[in-house]
Amino acid sequence: MPALFLVSIVRLIEALCRQMRKARAARPRPLCTDCVHAHVQYAVNGRRAIACTFAGGVRPVELDVMYCTDYRDRNTAPRLVQIGFARPIGNPDLLGEVALTEN
Ligand code: SF4
């Protein structure tokens, strides 16, 4: 009788583990895993730790982000940002003449 009880307990634990694995696999990946601002660490057991580095700080992300206003795709080309005042490139009238002569 105790063996039958033990077998049923083991079967119950196996079923619970199977359900937990299935539920974990069905969850969508968080948006941060594809974001250029994310620092993502993957553990051997499949868990991941995400930290957001937007605006210079490093903050742990403790929820699965589905939408973020600061999201930027990790696979796109970096955006060139100009800081400060820029001097004009050459004389615009001269550039127009050059463009006319090439046509
Ligand atoms: S900017 Fe938004 S999407 Fe990108 S890592 Fe930070 S929280 Fe996630």
py3Dmol code that shows the C-alpha trace and the ligand (Angstrom):
import py3Dmol

protein = """\
ATOM      1  CA  MET A   1       0.000   0.000   0.000  1.00  0.00           C
ATOM      2  CA  PRO A   2       2.759   2.550   0.804  1.00  0.00           C
ATOM      3  CA  ALA A   3       4.400   1.750  -2.573  1.00  0.00           C
ATOM      4  CA  LEU A   4       1.171   2.548  -4.417  1.00  0.00           C
ATOM      5  CA  PHE A   5       0.917   5.834  -2.526  1.00  0.00           C
ATOM      6  CA  LEU A   6       4.527   6.665  -3.368  1.00  0.00           C
ATOM      7  CA  VAL A   7       4.011   5.903  -7.088  1.00  0.00           C
ATOM      8  CA  SER A   8       0.927   8.117  -7.222  1.00  0.00           C
ATOM      9  CA  ILE A   9       2.851  10.975  -5.559  1.00  0.00           C
ATOM     10  CA  VAL A  10       5.672  10.638  -8.120  1.00  0.00           C
ATOM     11  CA  ARG A  11       3.160  10.613 -10.981  1.00  0.00           C
ATOM     12  CA  LEU A  12       1.507  13.730  -9.592  1.00  0.00           C
ATOM     13  CA  ILE A  13       4.846  15.543  -9.374  1.00  0.00           C
ATOM     14  CA  GLU A  14       5.702  14.505 -12.951  1.00  0.00           C
ATOM     15  CA  ALA A  15       2.371  15.851 -14.228  1.00  0.00           C
ATOM     16  CA  LEU A  16       2.879  19.138 -12.382  1.00  0.00           C
ATOM     17  CA  CYS A  17       6.367  19.558 -13.840  1.00  0.00           C
ATOM     18  CA  ARG A  18       5.051  18.819 -17.348  1.00  0.00           C
ATOM     19  CA  GLN A  19       2.318  21.443 -16.978  1.00  0.00           C
ATOM     20  CA  MET A  20       4.769  24.038 -15.652  1.00  0.00           C
ATOM     21  CA  ARG A  21       7.146  23.412 -18.584  1.00  0.00           C
ATOM     22  CA  LYS A  22       4.279  23.725 -21.064  1.00  0.00           C
ATOM     23  CA  ALA A  23       3.049  26.974 -19.504  1.00  0.00           C
ATOM     24  CA  ARG A  24       6.564  28.429 -19.477  1.00  0.00           C
ATOM     25  CA  ALA A  25       7.156  27.539 -23.159  1.00  0.00           C
ATOM     26  CA  ALA A  26       3.881  29.160 -24.278  1.00  0.00           C
ATOM     27  CA  ARG A  27       4.781  32.585 -22.886  1.00  0.00           C
ATOM     28  CA  PRO A  28       5.921  35.101 -25.529  1.00  0.00           C
ATOM     29  CA  ARG A  29       9.426  36.499 -25.362  1.00  0.00           C
ATOM     30  CA  PRO A  30       9.584  39.905 -23.681  1.00  0.00           C
ATOM     31  CA  LEU A  31      10.205  42.907 -25.916  1.00  0.00           C
ATOM     32  CA  CYS A  32      13.452  43.709 -24.108  1.00  0.00           C
ATOM     33  CA  THR A  33      15.250  40.662 -25.525  1.00  0.00           C
ATOM     34  CA  ASP A  34      15.384  42.394 -28.942  1.00  0.00           C
ATOM     35  CA  CYS A  35      16.054  45.913 -27.656  1.00  0.00           C
ATOM     36  CA  VAL A  36      19.405  47.625 -28.089  1.00  0.00           C
ATOM     37  CA  HIS A  37      19.193  49.044 -24.544  1.00  0.00           C
ATOM     38  CA  ALA A  38      18.822  45.651 -22.885  1.00  0.00           C
ATOM     39  CA  HIS A  39      21.549  43.720 -21.122  1.00  0.00           C
ATOM     40  CA  VAL A  40      20.315  40.129 -21.174  1.00  0.00           C
ATOM     41  CA  GLN A  41      21.823  37.173 -19.320  1.00  0.00           C
ATOM     42  CA  TYR A  42      20.654  33.605 -19.996  1.00  0.00           C
ATOM     43  CA  ALA A  43      21.071  30.888 -17.381  1.00  0.00           C
ATOM     44  CA  VAL A  44      21.610  27.200 -18.064  1.00  0.00           C
ATOM     45  CA  ASN A  45      18.095  26.314 -16.940  1.00  0.00           C
ATOM     46  CA  GLY A  46      16.543  28.694 -19.505  1.00  0.00           C
ATOM     47  CA  ARG A  47      15.884  31.579 -17.163  1.00  0.00           C
ATOM     48  CA  ARG A  48      17.001  35.059 -18.124  1.00  0.00           C
ATOM     49  CA  ALA A  49      17.841  38.252 -16.289  1.00  0.00           C
ATOM     50  CA  ILE A  50      17.258  41.518 -18.130  1.00  0.00           C
ATOM     51  CA  ALA A  51      18.600  44.939 -17.223  1.00  0.00           C
ATOM     52  CA  CYS A  52      17.653  48.117 -19.042  1.00  0.00           C
ATOM     53  CA  THR A  53      20.494  50.522 -19.798  1.00  0.00           C
ATOM     54  CA  PHE A  54      18.399  53.291 -21.326  1.00  0.00           C
ATOM     55  CA  ALA A  55      19.578  56.817 -20.385  1.00  0.00           C
ATOM     56  CA  GLY A  56      22.823  55.673 -18.826  1.00  0.00           C
ATOM     57  CA  GLY A  57      21.653  53.744 -15.758  1.00  0.00           C
ATOM     58  CA  VAL A  58      21.342  49.999 -15.313  1.00  0.00           C
ATOM     59  CA  ARG A  59      17.949  48.987 -13.941  1.00  0.00           C
ATOM     60  CA  PRO A  60      16.708  45.413 -13.559  1.00  0.00           C
ATOM     61  CA  VAL A  61      13.541  44.718 -15.558  1.00  0.00           C
ATOM     62  CA  GLU A  62      11.286  42.651 -13.328  1.00  0.00           C
ATOM     63  CA  LEU A  63       8.300  42.197 -15.623  1.00  0.00           C
ATOM     64  CA  ASP A  64       7.788  40.878 -19.143  1.00  0.00           C
ATOM     65  CA  VAL A  65       7.621  44.072 -21.185  1.00  0.00           C
ATOM     66  CA  MET A  66       5.152  43.951 -24.075  1.00  0.00           C
ATOM     67  CA  TYR A  67       5.351  47.622 -25.123  1.00  0.00           C
ATOM     68  CA  CYS A  68       7.951  50.266 -24.349  1.00  0.00           C
ATOM     69  CA  THR A  69       8.239  53.829 -25.627  1.00  0.00           C
ATOM     70  CA  ASP A  70      12.043  53.626 -25.597  1.00  0.00           C
ATOM     71  CA  TYR A  71      12.326  50.345 -27.519  1.00  0.00           C
ATOM     72  CA  ARG A  72      14.856  50.309 -30.350  1.00  0.00           C
ATOM     73  CA  ASP A  73      15.447  47.257 -32.505  1.00  0.00           C
ATOM     74  CA  ARG A  74      18.809  45.616 -31.874  1.00  0.00           C
ATOM     75  CA  ASN A  75      19.255  44.637 -35.539  1.00  0.00           C
ATOM     76  CA  THR A  76      18.799  48.057 -37.161  1.00  0.00           C
ATOM     77  CA  ALA A  77      21.643  50.394 -38.078  1.00  0.00           C
ATOM     78  CA  PRO A  78      22.641  52.840 -35.323  1.00  0.00           C
ATOM     79  CA  ARG A  79      21.051  56.259 -35.549  1.00  0.00           C
ATOM     80  CA  LEU A  80      23.480  59.144 -36.066  1.00  0.00           C
ATOM     81  CA  VAL A  81      22.706  61.893 -33.580  1.00  0.00           C
ATOM     82  CA  GLN A  82      24.229  65.338 -33.988  1.00  0.00           C
ATOM     83  CA  ILE A  83      24.872  67.217 -30.772  1.00  0.00           C
ATOM     84  CA  GLY A  84      25.400  70.983 -30.725  1.00  0.00           C
ATOM     85  CA  PHE A  85      25.499  73.429 -33.609  1.00  0.00           C
ATOM     86  CA  ALA A  86      26.774  72.252 -36.932  1.00  0.00           C
ATOM     87  CA  ARG A  87      28.563  74.398 -39.433  1.00  0.00           C
ATOM     88  CA  PRO A  88      27.076  74.333 -42.928  1.00  0.00           C
ATOM     89  CA  ILE A  89      28.898  72.121 -45.377  1.00  0.00           C
ATOM     90  CA  GLY A  90      30.467  74.436 -47.947  1.00  0.00           C
ATOM     91  CA  ASN A  91      28.639  77.186 -49.817  1.00  0.00           C
ATOM     92  CA  PRO A  92      25.077  76.089 -50.743  1.00  0.00           C
ATOM     93  CA  ASP A  93      25.210  78.145 -53.973  1.00  0.00           C
ATOM     94  CA  LEU A  94      28.415  76.409 -54.973  1.00  0.00           C
ATOM     95  CA  LEU A  95      26.886  72.994 -54.243  1.00  0.00           C
ATOM     96  CA  GLY A  96      23.973  73.904 -56.531  1.00  0.00           C
ATOM     97  CA  GLU A  97      26.399  74.742 -59.338  1.00  0.00           C
ATOM     98  CA  VAL A  98      28.217  71.469 -58.872  1.00  0.00           C
ATOM     99  CA  ALA A  99      24.947  69.595 -59.007  1.00  0.00           C
ATOM    100  CA  LEU A 100      24.009  71.426 -62.233  1.00  0.00           C
ATOM    101  CA  THR A 101      27.303  70.660 -63.928  1.00  0.00           C
ATOM    102  CA  GLU A 102      26.978  66.944 -63.190  1.00  0.00           C
ATOM    103  CA  ASN A 103      23.606  66.725 -64.957  1.00  0.00           C
TER     104      ASN A 103
END
"""
ligand_1 = """\
8
SF4
S 14.224 50.544 -23.338
Fe 12.288 49.477 -22.908
S 12.329 47.684 -24.279
Fe 14.418 48.479 -24.178
S 15.413 47.318 -22.526
Fe 14.604 49.184 -21.606
S 12.567 48.605 -20.834
Fe 13.182 47.035 -22.314
"""
view = py3Dmol.view(width=600, height=400)
view.addModel(protein, "pdb")
view.setStyle({"model": 0}, {"cartoon": {"style": "trace"}})
view.addModel(ligand_1, "xyz")
view.setStyle({"model": 1}, {"stick": {}})
view.zoomTo()
view.show()
